[in-house]
Amino acid sequence: MRSLLPLATVLGLVLRAHGLFETTFHSSSVVVQPFTILERSPLYDPHDTNLFLICPNGVAVAQPGAAIYKSNGELVWADSKFGNCYDFNVQMYNGQQYLTMWVGAGSAAVGQQMGFGTVLMMNSSYQVVMNVSAVNPEGTDLHEFNIVKPENKTALITAFHTIPMDLSSIGGPVDGWYSNGVIQEIDIATGAVLFNWTTFDHISLLESYNNISLTGQGSSEANPFDAVHINSIDKDREGNYIISARHSQAIYKIAANGTILWRLGGKMSDFTAIGNDTEFHFQHHARWRMDETHISLYDDGAAVFISTVNVIDEPVATGKYLKVDQEKMTVSLTKRFFPSPNRNYTLAEGSTEPYGDTVIVGYGSVPWLEAYSFETEKLLFSAVIGPNNASLWNGGVSNYRAFKTSTVEFTGHPTQPPNVSVTGGDIYVSWNGATHVASYTLLTGPSVDKVSKAVTNVPKSGFETKISGEGSQDFISVAALAANGTTLGQSAVYKISDGNAAGY
């Protein structure tokens, strides 16, 4: 049974707690949400090599930005200069690895705020080397930047374009406004549009679950009717596309000539369900899996259309694998991943992404990130972005999608040296983005140009490591060492008396 539940009470509490839980450091200006581990199997990532990529957003986040965390909750890298960011991932392009993220203004939750921005591609030194954008008056929407495998030369991008439209067939104004969903395949090197497709041309207004009389959308250019709301694109080996459309609760397969080949879910599904739990509601992140025999998706179970209209169809959101038989036109559930320790629906966002024998599920507007055994569906790891009680909020802290890499696959090489703060006789050191530091050596000397005597070596302990300044002379510096003893980098020289930098 469908119910309409406002979040005014919850959001009021969140707003009063705005910015309360950010973590700060002595040696770095980085301000981040904590990454709190709720559950962890002893067998999950025993050497803490996993790196989770997140972009916390929401009314409880005072300073949004991108961040990378380890499985033990340790911050590895963060940067708030990007501001509002979504879809932080590691992808291959032309044989090289890049960090990719959308940056700009907007929110993934509500149609007319789907984002006006661009996609950044960064190298392993966290330097932006390329911007990629849709060819579209409103710029690039935040929902998708998917580099097409195996060629790794083109990207699938979402956009939207507000246009006039007669909405009287669904109870709206004759001179109404429509949020036209756009998907494009872009040649990354040249920016050329290789494929362009719009919802206006192919999807009827009658397929939408967005109730125009309830939401009041469509009355103006600033408040267009968001009938479809595309939030993911994938491409198969034959050159066809699949899109996830949240507001029609359907996945569409689209041929290279633009024709809709079939619909899975929604009001006009072409598939017959075999077994239970094949339905999904307001889903995200649909991807072909298992040699294109399955589609994985994140089943939100709910949606927010505007800030006061929330539709709840399922009590709990889950990651799903659906077996899609395109010959018999049947669909069946093969895998389902439930959140723990708390269960809730999700009003927006979310992802389901496999990594070897595990699956990472990001719960979107509920700030959970969880890892499961693909074979057994058993929970192996659970974390919340923010403190423990942030898990009770739906929208206070959110993370659009949850992706990971590892220190085996990715090595961060910051261009800046380690940063040091001298506070009360103690030395605090951090090196934002360095992935392979094992220990720090405190060096000292009587002058700026004679800082070479090793005082002590201490294991790296979290993002910021504290070292006693006892035994130091007038000047100090800190060297960062790898596990084999190789010096990876060294800080500036600091004056111990006042903590000011004295030189390199």
GUKEMI-966187 format. One record per residue (C-alpha): residue number from 1; residue in three letters; chain; x, y, z. Coordinates in nm, 3 decimals, m for minus. Example, Ala and Ser with C-alpha at 12.3 -4.5 7.8 and 13.67 -1.06 7.14 Angstrom:
<atoms>
tivex, pavo, kekol, x, y, z
1, ALA, A, 1.230, m0.450, 0.780;
2, SER, A, 1.367, m0.106, 0.714;
</atoms>
This chain:
<atoms>
tivex, pavo, kekol, x, y, z
1, MET, A, 0.000, 0.000, 0.000;
2, ARG, A, 0.137, 0.341, m0.097;
3, SER, A, 0.168, 0.607, 0.171;
4, LEU, A, 0.275, 0.973, 0.166;
5, LEU, A, 0.511, 1.066, 0.446;
6, PRO, A, 0.662, 1.415, 0.497;
7, LEU, A, 1.011, 1.442, 0.644;
8, ALA, A, 0.969, 1.782, 0.810;
9, THR, A, 1.038, 1.655, 1.160;
10, VAL, A, 1.348, 1.462, 1.060;
11, LEU, A, 1.487, 1.743, 0.847;
12, GLY, A, 1.429, 1.992, 1.126;
13, LEU, A, 1.644, 1.787, 1.359;
14, VAL, A, 1.909, 1.754, 1.092;
15, LEU, A, 1.919, 2.125, 1.020;
16, ARG, A, 1.977, 2.197, 1.389;
17, ALA, A, 2.270, 1.957, 1.375;
18, HIS, A, 2.410, 2.117, 1.057;
19, GLY, A, 2.784, 2.071, 1.038;
20, LEU, A, 2.804, 1.923, 1.388;
21, PHE, A, 2.993, 1.607, 1.304;
22, GLU, A, 3.268, 1.714, 1.064;
23, THR, A, 3.619, 1.596, 1.152;
24, THR, A, 3.907, 1.846, 1.156;
25, PHE, A, 4.284, 1.812, 1.192;
26, HIS, A, 4.585, 2.006, 1.321;
27, SER, A, 4.804, 1.968, 1.014;
28, SER, A, 4.543, 1.997, 0.738;
29, SER, A, 4.258, 2.231, 0.648;
30, VAL, A, 4.053, 1.928, 0.537;
31, VAL, A, 3.706, 1.911, 0.694;
32, VAL, A, 3.518, 1.585, 0.642;
33, GLN, A, 3.236, 1.367, 0.764;
34, PRO, A, 3.366, 1.067, 0.963;
35, PHE, A, 3.344, 0.720, 0.811;
36, THR, A, 3.209, 0.506, 1.094;
37, ILE, A, 3.240, 0.127, 1.080;
38, LEU, A, 2.925, m0.047, 1.207;
39, GLU, A, 3.001, m0.412, 1.127;
40, ARG, A, 3.302, m0.590, 0.981;
41, SER, A, 3.383, m0.956, 0.928;
42, PRO, A, 3.740, m1.052, 1.029;
43, LEU, A, 3.776, m1.197, 0.680;
44, TYR, A, 3.687, m0.874, 0.501;
45, ASP, A, 3.989, m0.686, 0.365;
46, PRO, A, 4.225, m0.797, 0.647;
47, HIS, A, 4.509, m0.573, 0.528;
48, ASP, A, 4.297, m0.260, 0.484;
49, THR, A, 4.380, m0.218, 0.118;
50, ASN, A, 4.030, m0.120, 0.003;
51, LEU, A, 3.969, 0.245, m0.080;
52, PHE, A, 3.607, 0.369, m0.080;
53, LEU, A, 3.527, 0.675, m0.291;
54, ILE, A, 3.247, 0.897, m0.160;
55, CYS, A, 3.102, 1.247, m0.201;
56, PRO, A, 2.899, 1.331, 0.112;
57, ASN, A, 2.610, 1.572, 0.054;
58, GLY, A, 2.301, 1.671, 0.248;
59, VAL, A, 2.165, 1.925, 0.495;
60, ALA, A, 2.390, 1.794, 0.774;
61, VAL, A, 2.707, 1.841, 0.565;
62, ALA, A, 2.854, 2.185, 0.621;
63, GLN, A, 3.140, 2.139, 0.376;
64, PRO, A, 3.068, 1.896, 0.090;
65, GLY, A, 3.352, 1.750, m0.112;
66, ALA, A, 3.515, 1.429, m0.229;
67, ALA, A, 3.682, 1.180, 0.005;
68, ILE, A, 3.857, 0.842, 0.000;
69, TYR, A, 3.847, 0.613, 0.305;
70, LYS, A, 3.997, 0.277, 0.400;
71, SER, A, 3.805, m0.019, 0.544;
72, ASN, A, 3.922, 0.075, 0.895;
73, GLY, A, 3.764, 0.420, 0.869;
74, GLU, A, 4.092, 0.598, 0.798;
75, LEU, A, 4.070, 0.904, 0.574;
76, VAL, A, 4.316, 0.882, 0.284;
77, TRP, A, 4.228, 1.189, 0.078;
78, ALA, A, 3.973, 1.467, 0.085;
79, ASP, A, 3.924, 1.793, m0.097;
80, SER, A, 3.640, 2.039, m0.059;
81, LYS, A, 3.747, 2.270, m0.341;
82, PHE, A, 3.515, 2.075, m0.572;
83, GLY, A, 3.218, 2.157, m0.350;
84, ASN, A, 2.902, 1.976, m0.454;
85, CYS, A, 3.014, 1.650, m0.619;
86, TYR, A, 2.849, 1.323, m0.722;
87, ASP, A, 2.934, 0.988, m0.878;
88, PHE, A, 3.298, 0.970, m0.756;
89, ASN, A, 3.462, 0.672, m0.924;
90, VAL, A, 3.781, 0.523, m1.070;
91, GLN, A, 3.758, 0.447, m1.442;
92, MET, A, 3.989, 0.354, m1.727;
93, TYR, A, 4.034, 0.584, m2.026;
94, ASN, A, 4.277, 0.512, m2.308;
95, GLY, A, 4.462, 0.259, m2.097;
96, GLN, A, 4.509, 0.488, m1.796;
97, GLN, A, 4.328, 0.511, m1.466;
98, TYR, A, 4.140, 0.829, m1.373;
99, LEU, A, 3.937, 0.952, m1.080;
100, THR, A, 3.609, 1.083, m1.222;
101, MET, A, 3.336, 1.294, m1.060;
102, TRP, A, 3.055, 1.530, m1.150;
103, VAL, A, 3.077, 1.879, m0.999;
104, GLY, A, 2.829, 2.164, m1.012;
105, ALA, A, 2.505, 2.294, m0.865;
106, GLY, A, 2.205, 2.073, m0.802;
107, SER, A, 2.064, 1.769, m0.628;
108, ALA, A, 1.999, 1.412, m0.740;
109, ALA, A, 1.662, 1.409, m0.569;
110, VAL, A, 1.437, 1.656, m0.747;
111, GLY, A, 1.394, 1.685, m1.123;
112, GLN, A, 1.438, 2.055, m1.179;
113, GLN, A, 1.754, 2.051, m0.966;
114, MET, A, 1.924, 1.759, m1.138;
115, GLY, A, 2.238, 1.957, m1.185;
116, PHE, A, 2.416, 2.208, m1.401;
117, GLY, A, 2.778, 2.105, m1.414;
118, THR, A, 3.055, 1.907, m1.575;
119, VAL, A, 3.259, 1.593, m1.516;
120, LEU, A, 3.620, 1.614, m1.398;
121, MET, A, 3.883, 1.353, m1.476;
122, MET, A, 4.181, 1.354, m1.237;
123, ASN, A, 4.512, 1.169, m1.251;
124, SER, A, 4.674, 0.983, m0.961;
125, SER, A, 4.818, 1.314, m0.836;
126, TYR, A, 4.461, 1.446, m0.793;
127, GLN, A, 4.514, 1.700, m1.070;
128, VAL, A, 4.224, 1.775, m1.303;
129, VAL, A, 4.348, 1.691, m1.652;
130, MET, A, 4.020, 1.691, m1.844;
131, ASN, A, 3.661, 1.820, m1.830;
132, VAL, A, 3.388, 1.627, m2.011;
133, SER, A, 3.042, 1.771, m2.074;
134, ALA, A, 2.723, 1.696, m2.258;
135, VAL, A, 2.637, 1.913, m2.556;
136, ASN, A, 2.327, 2.063, m2.401;
137, PRO, A, 2.203, 2.414, m2.306;
138, GLU, A, 2.170, 2.324, m1.937;
139, GLY, A, 2.508, 2.152, m1.922;
140, THR, A, 2.570, 1.807, m1.780;
141, ASP, A, 2.337, 1.636, m1.536;
142, LEU, A, 2.491, 1.469, m1.232;
143, HIS, A, 2.341, 1.123, m1.267;
144, GLU, A, 2.577, 0.941, m1.501;
145, PHE, A, 2.932, 0.936, m1.632;
146, ASN, A, 2.999, 0.582, m1.749;
147, ILE, A, 3.306, 0.518, m1.966;
148, VAL, A, 3.211, 0.245, m2.215;
149, LYS, A, 3.406, m0.078, m2.186;
150, PRO, A, 3.611, m0.239, m2.333;
151, GLU, A, 3.721, 0.042, m2.566;
152, ASN, A, 3.735, 0.303, m2.285;
153, LYS, A, 3.722, 0.594, m2.527;
154, THR, A, 3.363, 0.718, m2.501;
155, ALA, A, 3.138, 0.814, m2.212;
156, LEU, A, 2.764, 0.784, m2.146;
157, ILE, A, 2.630, 1.107, m1.998;
158, THR, A, 2.292, 1.224, m1.873;
159, ALA, A, 2.150, 1.572, m1.927;
160, PHE, A, 1.812, 1.746, m1.924;
161, HIS, A, 1.667, 2.033, m2.121;
162, THR, A, 1.357, 2.226, m2.012;
163, ILE, A, 1.109, 2.271, m2.299;
164, PRO, A, 0.749, 2.392, m2.345;
165, MET, A, 0.494, 2.108, m2.358;
166, ASP, A, 0.119, 2.055, m2.348;
167, LEU, A, 0.060, 1.870, m2.020;
168, SER, A, m0.321, 1.874, m2.031;
169, SER, A, m0.339, 1.497, m2.100;
170, ILE, A, m0.225, 1.434, m1.741;
171, GLY, A, m0.407, 1.723, m1.574;
172, GLY, A, m0.141, 1.987, m1.624;
173, PRO, A, m0.143, 2.317, m1.812;
174, VAL, A, m0.165, 2.336, m2.191;
175, ASP, A, 0.125, 2.581, m2.191;
176, GLY, A, 0.328, 2.374, m1.946;
177, TRP, A, 0.697, 2.297, m1.912;
178, TYR, A, 0.868, 1.958, m1.934;
179, SER, A, 1.209, 1.837, m1.812;
180, ASN, A, 1.330, 1.656, m2.124;
181, GLY, A, 1.569, 1.378, m2.025;
182, VAL, A, 1.871, 1.345, m2.253;
183, ILE, A, 2.126, 1.067, m2.290;
184, GLN, A, 2.440, 1.113, m2.494;
185, GLU, A, 2.743, 0.909, m2.583;
186, ILE, A, 3.039, 1.144, m2.606;
187, ASP, A, 3.381, 1.091, m2.762;
188, ILE, A, 3.599, 1.191, m2.466;
189, ALA, A, 3.892, 1.310, m2.676;
190, THR, A, 3.694, 1.537, m2.908;
191, GLY, A, 3.367, 1.605, m2.724;
192, ALA, A, 3.172, 1.491, m3.029;
193, VAL, A, 2.822, 1.355, m2.969;
194, LEU, A, 2.800, 1.001, m3.107;
195, PHE, A, 2.445, 0.928, m2.985;
196, ASN, A, 2.169, 1.157, m2.865;
197, TRP, A, 1.829, 1.044, m2.736;
198, THR, A, 1.551, 1.222, m2.547;
199, THR, A, 1.256, 1.114, m2.339;
200, PHE, A, 1.026, 1.368, m2.510;
201, ASP, A, 1.054, 1.178, m2.838;
202, HIS, A, 1.007, 0.828, m2.700;
203, ILE, A, 0.835, 0.801, m2.359;
204, SER, A, 0.469, 0.889, m2.303;
205, LEU, A, 0.366, 1.109, m2.014;
206, LEU, A, 0.125, 0.832, m1.913;
207, GLU, A, 0.416, 0.607, m1.816;
208, SER, A, 0.514, 0.840, m1.531;
209, TYR, A, 0.440, 0.778, m1.163;
210, ASN, A, 0.495, 1.146, m1.089;
211, ASN, A, 0.152, 1.284, m0.999;
212, ILE, A, 0.142, 1.631, m1.152;
213, SER, A, m0.156, 1.743, m0.944;
214, LEU, A, 0.023, 1.641, m0.626;
215, THR, A, 0.366, 1.786, m0.702;
216, GLY, A, 0.249, 2.096, m0.887;
217, GLN, A, 0.529, 2.064, m1.139;
218, GLY, A, 0.503, 2.185, m1.498;
219, SER, A, 0.360, 2.530, m1.437;
220, SER, A, 0.676, 2.725, m1.520;
221, GLU, A, 1.017, 2.697, m1.682;
222, ALA, A, 1.171, 2.706, m1.335;
223, ASN, A, 0.946, 2.420, m1.220;
224, PRO, A, 0.915, 2.174, m1.512;
225, PHE, A, 0.737, 1.841, m1.497;
226, ASP, A, 0.992, 1.567, m1.432;
227, ALA, A, 0.814, 1.270, m1.588;
228, VAL, A, 1.098, 1.025, m1.642;
229, HIS, A, 1.414, 1.121, m1.449;
230, ILE, A, 1.695, 0.918, m1.609;
231, ASN, A, 1.960, 0.817, m1.355;
232, SER, A, 2.182, 0.562, m1.531;
233, ILE, A, 2.294, 0.448, m1.875;
234, ASP, A, 2.477, 0.133, m1.982;
235, LYS, A, 2.565, m0.012, m2.321;
236, ASP, A, 2.576, m0.372, m2.439;
237, ARG, A, 2.824, m0.534, m2.675;
238, GLU, A, 2.578, m0.505, m2.966;
239, GLY, A, 2.563, m0.127, m2.929;
240, ASN, A, 2.224, m0.100, m2.759;
241, TYR, A, 2.168, 0.108, m2.448;
242, ILE, A, 1.976, 0.051, m2.125;
243, ILE, A, 1.856, 0.340, m1.914;
244, SER, A, 1.708, 0.348, m1.565;
245, ALA, A, 1.414, 0.588, m1.541;
246, ARG, A, 1.321, 0.654, m1.181;
247, HIS, A, 0.987, 0.827, m1.228;
248, SER, A, 0.850, 0.565, m1.467;
249, GLN, A, 1.000, 0.289, m1.251;
250, ALA, A, 1.130, 0.116, m1.563;
251, ILE, A, 1.445, 0.009, m1.742;
252, TYR, A, 1.439, 0.071, m2.116;
253, LYS, A, 1.650, m0.102, m2.381;
254, ILE, A, 1.718, 0.135, m2.668;
255, ALA, A, 1.859, 0.047, m3.009;
256, ALA, A, 2.132, 0.248, m3.177;
257, ASN, A, 1.863, 0.402, m3.401;
258, GLY, A, 1.673, 0.526, m3.093;
259, THR, A, 1.391, 0.271, m3.095;
260, ILE, A, 1.279, 0.135, m2.758;
261, LEU, A, 1.328, m0.242, m2.787;
262, TRP, A, 1.170, m0.334, m2.452;
263, ARG, A, 1.066, m0.213, m2.110;
264, LEU, A, 1.144, m0.391, m1.786;
265, GLY, A, 0.920, m0.281, m1.499;
266, GLY, A, 0.687, 0.017, m1.491;
267, LYS, A, 0.336, 0.037, m1.635;
268, MET, A, 0.420, m0.125, m1.971;
269, SER, A, 0.669, m0.402, m1.889;
270, ASP, A, 0.740, m0.650, m2.168;
271, PHE, A, 0.863, m0.918, m1.926;
272, THR, A, 0.687, m1.192, m1.733;
273, ALA, A, 0.807, m1.235, m1.377;
274, ILE, A, 0.923, m1.580, m1.268;
275, GLY, A, 0.912, m1.609, m0.890;
276, ASN, A, 0.887, m1.332, m0.631;
277, ASP, A, 1.057, m0.996, m0.566;
278, THR, A, 1.135, m0.910, m0.926;
279, GLU, A, 0.956, m0.575, m0.895;
280, PHE, A, 1.153, m0.260, m0.821;
281, HIS, A, 1.048, 0.091, m0.730;
282, PHE, A, 1.221, 0.422, m0.816;
283, GLN, A, 1.539, 0.227, m0.893;
284, HIS, A, 1.893, 0.350, m0.965;
285, HIS, A, 2.215, 0.232, m1.126;
286, ALA, A, 2.103, m0.035, m1.372;
287, ARG, A, 2.398, m0.224, m1.523;
288, TRP, A, 2.444, m0.534, m1.740;
289, ARG, A, 2.622, m0.812, m1.549;
290, MET, A, 2.731, m1.174, m1.592;
291, ASP, A, 2.786, m1.169, m1.968;
292, GLU, A, 2.472, m0.960, m2.015;
293, THR, A, 2.240, m1.224, m1.871;
294, HIS, A, 2.161, m1.021, m1.558;
295, ILE, A, 2.089, m0.661, m1.469;
296, SER, A, 2.199, m0.530, m1.133;
297, LEU, A, 2.019, m0.232, m0.983;
298, TYR, A, 1.954, m0.052, m0.659;
299, ASP, A, 1.588, m0.080, m0.559;
300, ASP, A, 1.515, 0.234, m0.355;
301, GLY, A, 1.162, 0.133, m0.269;
302, ALA, A, 1.064, 0.500, m0.243;
303, ALA, A, 1.110, 0.844, m0.396;
304, VAL, A, 1.096, 1.214, m0.319;
305, PHE, A, 0.934, 1.428, m0.590;
306, ILE, A, 0.947, 1.760, m0.409;
307, SER, A, 1.055, 1.833, m0.054;
308, THR, A, 0.707, 1.769, 0.089;
309, VAL, A, 0.596, 1.475, m0.129;
310, ASN, A, 0.754, 1.139, m0.053;
311, VAL, A, 0.616, 0.814, m0.192;
312, ILE, A, 0.695, 0.491, m0.005;
313, ASP, A, 0.625, 0.168, m0.197;
314, GLU, A, 0.857, m0.069, m0.008;
315, PRO, A, 0.973, m0.058, 0.356;
316, VAL, A, 1.335, m0.147, 0.276;
317, ALA, A, 1.580, m0.071, m0.005;
318, THR, A, 1.799, m0.349, m0.142;
319, GLY, A, 2.059, m0.422, m0.406;
320, LYS, A, 1.931, m0.670, m0.664;
321, TYR, A, 2.048, m0.897, m0.944;
322, LEU, A, 1.775, m0.982, m1.195;
323, LYS, A, 1.815, m1.256, m1.454;
324, VAL, A, 1.680, m1.114, m1.780;
325, ASP, A, 1.598, m1.372, m2.048;
326, GLN, A, 1.558, m1.168, m2.365;
327, GLU, A, 1.446, m1.468, m2.571;
328, LYS, A, 1.171, m1.592, m2.340;
329, MET, A, 1.108, m1.237, m2.212;
330, THR, A, 1.112, m1.343, m1.847;
331, VAL, A, 1.275, m1.191, m1.541;
332, SER, A, 1.368, m1.356, m1.212;
333, LEU, A, 1.550, m1.255, m0.898;
334, THR, A, 1.884, m1.429, m0.836;
335, LYS, A, 2.052, m1.209, m0.573;
336, ARG, A, 1.925, m0.964, m0.313;
337, PHE, A, 2.132, m0.770, m0.060;
338, PHE, A, 1.962, m0.634, 0.253;
339, PRO, A, 2.099, m0.351, 0.471;
340, SER, A, 2.216, m0.415, 0.827;
341, PRO, A, 2.199, m0.337, 1.116;
342, ASN, A, 1.917, m0.097, 1.023;
343, ARG, A, 1.659, m0.141, 0.747;
344, ASN, A, 1.494, 0.147, 0.567;
345, TYR, A, 1.372, 0.264, 0.229;
346, THR, A, 1.579, 0.519, 0.036;
347, LEU, A, 1.422, 0.831, m0.109;
348, ALA, A, 1.685, 0.879, m0.381;
349, GLU, A, 2.022, 0.770, m0.518;
350, GLY, A, 2.206, 0.442, m0.451;
351, SER, A, 2.418, 0.183, m0.633;
352, THR, A, 2.500, m0.188, m0.663;
353, GLU, A, 2.852, m0.264, m0.789;
354, PRO, A, 3.041, m0.597, m0.794;
355, TYR, A, 3.411, m0.627, m0.712;
356, GLY, A, 3.539, m0.981, m0.757;
357, ASP, A, 3.355, m1.207, m0.514;
358, THR, A, 3.196, m0.916, m0.325;
359, VAL, A, 2.926, m0.660, m0.400;
360, ILE, A, 2.927, m0.302, m0.271;
361, VAL, A, 2.586, m0.145, m0.214;
362, GLY, A, 2.556, 0.228, m0.155;
363, TYR, A, 2.227, 0.332, 0.003;
364, GLY, A, 2.214, 0.683, m0.140;
365, SER, A, 2.015, 0.928, 0.070;
366, VAL, A, 2.056, 0.690, 0.364;
367, PRO, A, 2.431, 0.721, 0.424;
368, TRP, A, 2.524, 0.353, 0.443;
369, LEU, A, 2.791, 0.170, 0.246;
370, GLU, A, 2.793, m0.209, 0.273;
371, ALA, A, 2.985, m0.503, 0.127;
372, TYR, A, 2.839, m0.850, 0.076;
373, SER, A, 2.954, m1.191, m0.036;
374, PHE, A, 2.819, m1.231, m0.389;
375, GLU, A, 2.779, m1.608, m0.343;
376, THR, A, 2.605, m1.615, m0.006;
377, GLU, A, 2.458, m1.259, 0.003;
378, LYS, A, 2.597, m1.239, 0.359;
379, LEU, A, 2.693, m0.897, 0.494;
380, LEU, A, 3.071, m0.863, 0.535;
381, PHE, A, 3.113, m0.492, 0.602;
382, SER, A, 2.891, m0.201, 0.698;
383, ALA, A, 2.979, 0.165, 0.741;
384, VAL, A, 2.793, 0.492, 0.776;
385, ILE, A, 2.905, 0.829, 0.642;
386, GLY, A, 2.884, 1.038, 0.955;
387, PRO, A, 2.845, 0.928, 1.318;
388, ASN, A, 2.633, 0.627, 1.410;
389, ASN, A, 2.314, 0.825, 1.458;
390, ALA, A, 2.342, 0.959, 1.101;
391, SER, A, 2.211, 0.619, 0.993;
392, LEU, A, 1.869, 0.727, 1.123;
393, TRP, A, 1.847, 1.017, 0.880;
394, ASN, A, 1.711, 0.998, 0.529;
395, GLY, A, 1.878, 1.287, 0.349;
396, GLY, A, 2.077, 1.439, 0.635;
397, VAL, A, 2.391, 1.288, 0.487;
398, SER, A, 2.381, 1.123, 0.146;
399, ASN, A, 2.624, 0.969, m0.100;
400, TYR, A, 2.501, 0.928, m0.457;
401, ARG, A, 2.689, 0.606, m0.539;
402, ALA, A, 2.946, 0.393, m0.355;
403, PHE, A, 3.253, 0.278, m0.547;
404, LYS, A, 3.589, 0.141, m0.444;
405, THR, A, 3.940, 0.069, m0.561;
406, SER, A, 4.239, m0.053, m0.359;
407, THR, A, 4.599, 0.036, m0.282;
408, VAL, A, 4.694, m0.262, m0.500;
409, GLU, A, 4.527, m0.097, m0.801;
410, PHE, A, 4.564, 0.274, m0.724;
411, THR, A, 4.862, 0.471, m0.595;
412, GLY, A, 4.806, 0.830, m0.494;
413, HIS, A, 5.095, 1.068, m0.568;
414, PRO, A, 5.016, 1.411, m0.417;
415, THR, A, 5.204, 1.701, m0.573;
416, GLN, A, 5.226, 1.878, m0.236;
417, PRO, A, 5.468, 1.755, 0.036;
418, PRO, A, 5.351, 1.626, 0.375;
419, ASN, A, 5.198, 1.897, 0.590;
420, VAL, A, 5.307, 1.960, 0.949;
421, SER, A, 5.170, 2.143, 1.250;
422, VAL, A, 5.375, 2.210, 1.564;
423, THR, A, 5.135, 2.235, 1.857;
424, GLY, A, 5.229, 2.237, 2.226;
425, GLY, A, 5.558, 2.058, 2.170;
426, ASP, A, 5.398, 1.785, 1.957;
427, ILE, A, 5.435, 1.737, 1.584;
428, TYR, A, 5.126, 1.654, 1.376;
429, VAL, A, 5.181, 1.531, 1.022;
430, SER, A, 4.949, 1.436, 0.737;
431, TRP, A, 4.991, 1.381, 0.366;
432, ASN, A, 4.661, 1.424, 0.192;
433, GLY, A, 4.618, 1.159, m0.079;
434, ALA, A, 4.934, 0.955, m0.021;
435, THR, A, 4.818, 0.593, m0.027;
436, HIS, A, 5.137, 0.403, 0.061;
437, VAL, A, 5.289, 0.578, 0.364;
438, ALA, A, 5.381, 0.328, 0.636;
439, SER, A, 5.568, 0.552, 0.882;
440, TYR, A, 5.700, 0.900, 0.948;
441, THR, A, 6.052, 0.997, 1.055;
442, LEU, A, 6.103, 1.317, 1.254;
443, LEU, A, 6.420, 1.497, 1.146;
444, THR, A, 6.582, 1.787, 1.329;
445, GLY, A, 6.877, 2.023, 1.318;
446, PRO, A, 7.018, 2.355, 1.445;
447, SER, A, 6.939, 2.553, 1.126;
448, VAL, A, 6.716, 2.545, 0.822;
449, ASP, A, 6.984, 2.390, 0.602;
450, LYS, A, 7.097, 2.130, 0.856;
451, VAL, A, 6.783, 1.932, 0.935;
452, SER, A, 6.905, 1.575, 0.890;
453, LYS, A, 6.926, 1.408, 1.230;
454, ALA, A, 6.659, 1.142, 1.285;
455, VAL, A, 6.485, 1.186, 1.621;
456, THR, A, 6.230, 0.906, 1.596;
457, ASN, A, 6.032, 0.697, 1.350;
458, VAL, A, 5.666, 0.625, 1.422;
459, PRO, A, 5.408, 0.416, 1.236;
460, LYS, A, 5.148, 0.613, 1.041;
461, SER, A, 4.830, 0.620, 1.250;
462, GLY, A, 4.530, 0.737, 1.056;
463, PHE, A, 4.508, 1.042, 0.835;
464, GLU, A, 4.705, 1.247, 1.087;
465, THR, A, 4.992, 1.111, 1.297;
466, LYS, A, 5.109, 1.264, 1.623;
467, ILE, A, 5.482, 1.263, 1.702;
468, SER, A, 5.640, 1.382, 2.024;
469, GLY, A, 5.874, 1.675, 1.966;
470, GLU, A, 6.098, 1.572, 2.257;
471, GLY, A, 6.464, 1.570, 2.156;
472, SER, A, 6.416, 1.815, 1.871;
473, GLN, A, 6.649, 2.106, 1.807;
474, ASP, A, 6.542, 2.446, 1.672;
475, PHE, A, 6.418, 2.319, 1.338;
476, ILE, A, 6.231, 2.006, 1.227;
477, SER, A, 6.105, 1.830, 0.917;
478, VAL, A, 5.912, 1.507, 0.868;
479, ALA, A, 5.985, 1.240, 0.606;
480, ALA, A, 5.719, 0.995, 0.486;
481, LEU, A, 5.842, 0.637, 0.437;
482, ALA, A, 5.703, 0.338, 0.250;
483, ALA, A, 5.692, m0.006, 0.410;
484, ASN, A, 6.032, m0.094, 0.257;
485, GLY, A, 6.193, 0.217, 0.407;
486, THR, A, 6.198, 0.423, 0.089;
487, THR, A, 6.141, 0.794, 0.142;
488, LEU, A, 5.828, 0.894, m0.048;
489, GLY, A, 5.837, 1.262, 0.039;
490, GLN, A, 5.948, 1.516, 0.297;
491, SER, A, 5.779, 1.817, 0.451;
492, ALA, A, 5.904, 2.171, 0.463;
493, VAL, A, 6.130, 2.275, 0.750;
494, TYR, A, 5.950, 2.423, 1.050;
495, LYS, A, 6.073, 2.630, 1.340;
496, ILE, A, 5.998, 2.442, 1.660;
497, SER, A, 5.949, 2.758, 1.869;
498, ASP, A, 5.652, 2.899, 1.677;
499, GLY, A, 5.562, 2.628, 1.428;
500, ASN, A, 5.611, 2.850, 1.124;
501, ALA, A, 5.748, 2.709, 0.803;
502, ALA, A, 6.111, 2.810, 0.755;
503, GLY, A, 6.192, 2.663, 0.414;
504, TYR, A, 6.241, 2.345, 0.215;
</atoms>
